[in-house]
Amino acid sequence: WKILAQASTRGIMALGVAGLIVLAGTDLSAGRILGCGAAISASLLQSVTYASRMYPQITEPLPLFIPLIISIVVCVAFSLLNGFGVAKLHMHAFIISLGTQLIAYGVLCLYIDSQAGGAQPIATLDPEYIEFVNGELFGEIPHLVIFFAIAAIVMWFVWNKTTLGKNMFAIGGNKEAAAVSGVNITKNIMGVYLVAGVLYGLAAFLEAGRIQSVNTGTGLNYDLDAISGCVIGGVSFSGGVGTIPGILIGVIILQVINYSLYYLGVNAYLQYIIKGLIIILAVAIDVRKYIAKK
């Protein structure tokens, strides 16, 4: 359960990133967008008895859904900026998301720096919030795993049973053919980015409660973990290929590898090299399959 709980927030994020990869795109800004959402969630849910809290005017604990909705709105705004760049300005997803990554990081740093005590981690969170995120059902199943499972089920439905899901695969497989078939390319791409933003916002809200201390480093490389999980899980960078069960397996495999390397006492810097090689290998296999199909 512990491995699943650790993988849950990145897994929810990966469910969002996967849709963009199916569109033959990517999102390098997801981690920094998550950092912004996490900082907002944590700052609004600091313990009201904590003297140095960011918002001293909040004297009663806020209902949890308010920071969750604000986190989602902020993350959706960033994600739609990416979507607008891809759908309307016809920019490559790599470039627009690289720009958004820097903007989101700047916003995160400014927000954390705006505290009365200067740039310090946002910590000492409301106990009810910590329990909601880190609690366990029947004293055994972590809430995080349940949230991850619900997100996966909802996304399976979106991908397989809705028009947006079918159009997403059509655009990723062949954009021109989809356009000729009457698919509204712009509207559907924006829709996929909107869904990704909602998932980032949810992941951000849960991640802040999970780590219980948000700083400017929160979210760093999370996007790479999410992309790695998708690639290992069989989502093709060529576009138009991917399954929700595959993503779940990919994310869990990546977390198991992380845990294994940690427990084996592998040098932390060497772990980066190993993870990098795994990504290159997964993409190389995917490319070989794509060439073989052609």
C-alpha positions as CSV (number, residue, x, y, z in Angstrom):
1,W,0.0,0.0,0.0
2,K,2.9,2.3,0.8
3,I,4.3,2.1,-2.7
4,L,0.8,2.8,-4.2
5,A,0.3,5.8,-1.9
6,Q,3.7,7.2,-2.8
7,A,2.8,6.8,-6.5
8,S,-0.7,8.2,-6.3
9,T,-0.2,11.9,-6.8
10,R,2.2,11.4,-9.7
11,G,-0.1,8.8,-11.0
12,I,-3.1,11.2,-11.0
13,M,-0.8,13.7,-12.8
14,A,0.3,11.0,-15.3
15,L,-3.4,10.4,-16.2
16,G,-3.5,14.1,-17.3
17,V,-0.2,14.1,-19.1
18,A,-1.1,10.8,-20.9
19,G,-3.9,12.5,-22.8
20,L,-1.5,15.1,-24.1
21,I,1.0,12.4,-25.2
22,V,-1.9,10.6,-27.0
23,L,-2.3,13.9,-28.9
24,A,1.3,13.4,-30.0
25,G,2.3,16.3,-27.6
26,T,3.8,16.5,-24.1
27,D,3.8,18.8,-21.0
28,L,7.0,19.9,-19.4
29,S,5.2,22.4,-17.1
30,A,3.0,19.9,-15.2
31,G,5.3,19.6,-12.2
32,R,5.6,23.4,-11.7
33,I,1.9,23.8,-12.2
34,L,1.4,21.2,-9.5
35,G,3.8,23.2,-7.3
36,C,1.5,26.4,-7.7
37,G,-1.6,24.4,-6.8
38,A,0.1,22.8,-3.8
39,A,1.3,26.1,-2.5
40,I,-2.2,27.6,-2.7
41,S,-3.8,24.6,-1.0
42,A,-1.2,24.5,1.8
43,S,-1.4,28.3,2.4
44,L,-5.2,28.2,2.7
45,L,-5.1,25.2,5.0
46,Q,-2.5,26.1,7.5
47,S,-3.5,25.5,11.1
48,V,-5.4,28.5,12.5
49,T,-3.4,28.2,15.7
50,Y,-0.1,28.7,13.8
51,A,1.1,32.2,14.5
52,S,3.2,32.6,11.3
53,R,0.5,31.4,8.9
54,M,0.3,33.0,5.5
55,Y,-3.2,34.3,5.9
56,P,-3.7,35.4,9.6
57,Q,-7.2,36.7,8.7
58,I,-8.3,33.0,8.3
59,T,-9.4,32.4,11.9
60,E,-11.6,29.3,11.3
61,P,-10.5,26.2,9.3
62,L,-11.8,26.5,5.7
63,P,-13.9,23.7,4.2
64,L,-11.5,21.5,2.2
65,F,-13.4,21.8,-1.0
66,I,-12.6,25.6,-1.3
67,P,-8.8,25.3,-1.6
68,L,-9.3,22.2,-3.8
69,I,-11.5,24.2,-6.2
70,I,-9.0,27.2,-6.2
71,S,-6.1,24.7,-6.9
72,I,-8.0,23.2,-9.8
73,V,-8.9,26.7,-11.2
74,V,-5.2,27.8,-11.1
75,C,-3.9,24.6,-12.6
76,V,-6.6,24.6,-15.4
77,A,-5.6,28.2,-16.2
78,F,-2.0,27.2,-16.8
79,S,-3.0,24.1,-18.7
80,L,-5.4,26.0,-21.0
81,L,-2.5,28.4,-21.7
82,N,-0.6,25.4,-23.1
83,G,-3.7,24.2,-24.9
84,F,-4.2,27.6,-26.5
85,G,-0.6,27.6,-27.7
86,V,-1.0,24.1,-29.3
87,A,-4.5,24.4,-30.7
88,K,-4.8,28.1,-31.8
89,L,-1.2,29.3,-32.2
90,H,-0.1,25.9,-33.6
91,M,3.0,25.8,-31.4
92,H,4.8,22.6,-30.6
93,A,3.7,21.3,-27.2
94,F,7.3,21.1,-26.1
95,I,8.0,24.8,-26.6
96,I,4.7,26.2,-25.2
97,S,5.0,24.0,-22.1
98,L,8.6,25.0,-21.6
99,G,7.5,28.6,-21.5
100,T,4.6,27.8,-19.2
101,Q,7.0,25.9,-16.9
102,L,9.1,29.0,-16.3
103,I,6.0,31.2,-15.8
104,A,4.5,28.8,-13.3
105,Y,7.8,28.5,-11.4
106,G,8.1,32.3,-11.3
107,V,4.5,32.6,-9.9
108,L,5.3,29.8,-7.3
109,C,8.4,31.7,-6.1
110,L,6.6,35.0,-5.9
111,Y,3.7,33.5,-4.0
112,I,6.0,31.7,-1.4
113,D,8.2,34.9,-1.2
114,S,5.1,37.0,-0.4
115,Q,4.8,35.6,3.1
116,A,5.4,38.0,6.0
117,G,8.4,36.1,7.1
118,G,9.9,35.9,3.6
119,A,10.5,32.8,1.5
120,Q,9.9,29.9,4.0
121,P,8.2,26.6,3.4
122,I,4.5,26.6,3.9
123,A,4.0,24.1,6.7
124,T,2.0,23.4,9.9
125,L,-1.2,22.4,8.1
126,D,-4.7,21.8,9.5
127,P,-4.9,18.3,11.1
128,E,-8.2,17.6,9.4
129,Y,-6.6,18.2,6.0
130,I,-3.6,16.0,6.8
131,E,-6.0,13.2,8.0
132,F,-8.2,13.6,4.9
133,V,-5.2,13.1,2.6
134,N,-3.0,10.6,4.7
135,G,-5.8,8.7,6.5
136,E,-6.6,5.1,5.9
137,L,-9.9,3.4,5.2
138,F,-10.5,0.4,7.6
139,G,-7.1,1.2,9.1
140,E,-5.5,-0.3,6.0
141,I,-6.2,1.2,2.6
142,P,-4.6,4.7,2.3
143,H,-7.0,7.5,1.2
144,L,-4.5,8.5,-1.5
145,V,-4.8,5.0,-3.2
146,I,-8.6,5.4,-3.2
147,F,-8.4,8.9,-4.8
148,F,-5.9,7.5,-7.4
149,A,-8.3,4.6,-8.2
150,I,-11.3,6.9,-8.6
151,A,-9.3,9.2,-10.9
152,A,-8.2,6.2,-13.0
153,I,-11.8,4.9,-13.3
154,V,-13.2,8.3,-14.3
155,M,-10.4,8.7,-16.9
156,W,-11.0,5.2,-18.3
157,F,-14.6,6.3,-18.8
158,V,-13.5,9.6,-20.4
159,W,-11.1,7.8,-22.8
160,N,-13.3,4.9,-23.8
161,K,-16.9,6.1,-23.5
162,T,-17.0,9.8,-24.4
163,T,-16.8,11.7,-27.7
164,L,-13.8,13.6,-26.3
165,G,-11.9,10.4,-25.7
166,K,-12.6,9.0,-29.2
167,N,-11.7,12.3,-30.9
168,M,-8.5,12.5,-28.8
169,F,-7.3,9.2,-30.3
170,A,-8.4,10.3,-33.7
171,I,-6.5,13.6,-33.6
172,G,-3.4,11.8,-32.1
173,G,-3.5,9.1,-34.8
174,N,-4.0,11.4,-37.8
175,K,-4.9,15.1,-37.3
176,E,-5.7,15.7,-41.0
177,A,-7.9,12.7,-41.2
178,A,-9.7,13.7,-38.0
179,A,-10.3,17.2,-39.4
180,V,-11.7,15.8,-42.7
181,S,-14.1,13.6,-40.6
182,G,-15.6,16.7,-39.1
183,V,-13.8,16.6,-35.7
184,N,-13.3,20.1,-34.2
185,I,-9.6,19.9,-33.6
186,T,-9.2,23.2,-31.6
187,K,-12.2,22.4,-29.3
188,N,-11.1,18.8,-28.6
189,I,-7.4,19.7,-27.9
190,M,-8.6,22.4,-25.5
191,G,-10.9,19.8,-23.9
192,V,-8.0,17.4,-23.3
193,Y,-5.9,20.2,-21.8
194,L,-8.8,21.2,-19.6
195,V,-9.1,17.6,-18.2
196,A,-5.3,17.5,-17.7
197,G,-5.5,20.8,-15.7
198,V,-8.3,19.4,-13.4
199,L,-6.1,16.3,-12.7
200,Y,-3.1,18.5,-11.9
201,G,-5.2,20.6,-9.5
202,L,-6.4,17.5,-7.7
203,A,-2.9,16.0,-7.6
204,A,-1.6,19.4,-6.2
205,F,-4.2,19.5,-3.4
206,L,-3.3,15.9,-2.4
207,E,0.5,16.3,-2.7
208,A,0.5,19.4,-0.4
209,G,-1.3,17.3,2.3
210,R,1.0,14.3,1.6
211,I,4.3,16.1,2.0
212,Q,3.0,18.6,4.6
213,S,5.6,21.3,3.6
214,V,5.5,23.1,0.3
215,N,8.5,25.1,-0.9
216,T,9.8,26.4,-4.3
217,G,11.2,22.9,-5.0
218,T,7.8,21.2,-4.8
219,G,6.8,19.7,-8.2
220,L,10.4,19.7,-9.5
221,N,10.8,16.8,-12.0
222,Y,7.3,15.5,-11.2
223,D,6.4,16.0,-14.9
224,L,9.3,13.8,-15.9
225,D,8.1,11.0,-13.6
226,A,4.6,11.3,-15.0
227,I,5.9,11.2,-18.6
228,S,8.2,8.3,-17.7
229,G,5.2,6.4,-16.2
230,C,3.2,7.0,-19.4
231,V,6.0,5.8,-21.7
232,I,6.8,2.7,-19.6
233,G,3.0,2.0,-19.6
234,G,2.9,2.0,-23.4
235,V,1.5,5.5,-24.3
236,S,3.1,6.2,-27.6
237,F,4.8,9.5,-28.4
238,S,3.8,8.9,-32.0
239,G,0.3,9.7,-30.9
240,G,-3.0,7.9,-30.9
241,V,-2.0,4.9,-28.7
242,G,-2.4,4.4,-24.9
243,T,-4.5,2.7,-22.3
244,I,-5.4,3.7,-18.7
245,P,-4.4,0.2,-17.2
246,G,-1.1,0.6,-19.0
247,I,-0.5,4.0,-17.4
248,L,-1.3,2.6,-13.9
249,I,1.1,-0.3,-14.5
250,G,3.8,2.1,-15.8
251,V,3.5,4.5,-12.8
252,I,3.6,1.6,-10.3
253,I,6.6,0.0,-12.1
254,L,8.5,3.3,-12.0
255,Q,7.7,3.7,-8.2
256,V,8.9,0.1,-7.6
257,I,12.1,0.9,-9.4
258,N,12.6,4.1,-7.3
259,Y,12.0,2.1,-4.1
260,S,14.3,-0.7,-5.1
261,L,17.1,1.6,-6.0
262,Y,16.6,3.4,-2.7
263,Y,16.6,0.2,-0.6
264,L,19.6,-1.2,-2.4
265,G,21.5,1.9,-1.3
266,V,22.3,2.9,-4.9
267,N,24.0,6.4,-5.1
268,A,21.3,9.1,-5.5
269,Y,23.1,10.6,-8.5
270,L,23.4,7.1,-10.1
271,Q,19.6,6.7,-9.7
272,Y,19.1,9.7,-12.1
273,I,21.3,7.9,-14.7
274,I,19.4,4.6,-14.3
275,K,16.0,6.4,-14.6
276,G,17.2,8.3,-17.7
277,L,18.4,5.0,-19.4
278,I,15.0,3.4,-18.6
279,I,13.1,6.3,-20.3
280,I,15.5,6.1,-23.4
281,L,15.0,2.4,-23.6
282,A,11.2,2.6,-23.3
283,V,11.0,5.3,-26.0
284,A,13.4,3.4,-28.3
285,I,11.2,0.3,-28.1
286,D,8.1,2.4,-28.8
287,V,9.8,4.0,-31.9
288,R,10.8,0.6,-33.2
289,K,7.2,-0.6,-32.9
290,Y,6.0,2.5,-34.8
291,I,8.5,2.0,-37.6
292,A,7.6,-1.7,-37.8
293,K,3.9,-0.7,-38.2
294,K,4.7,1.7,-41.0
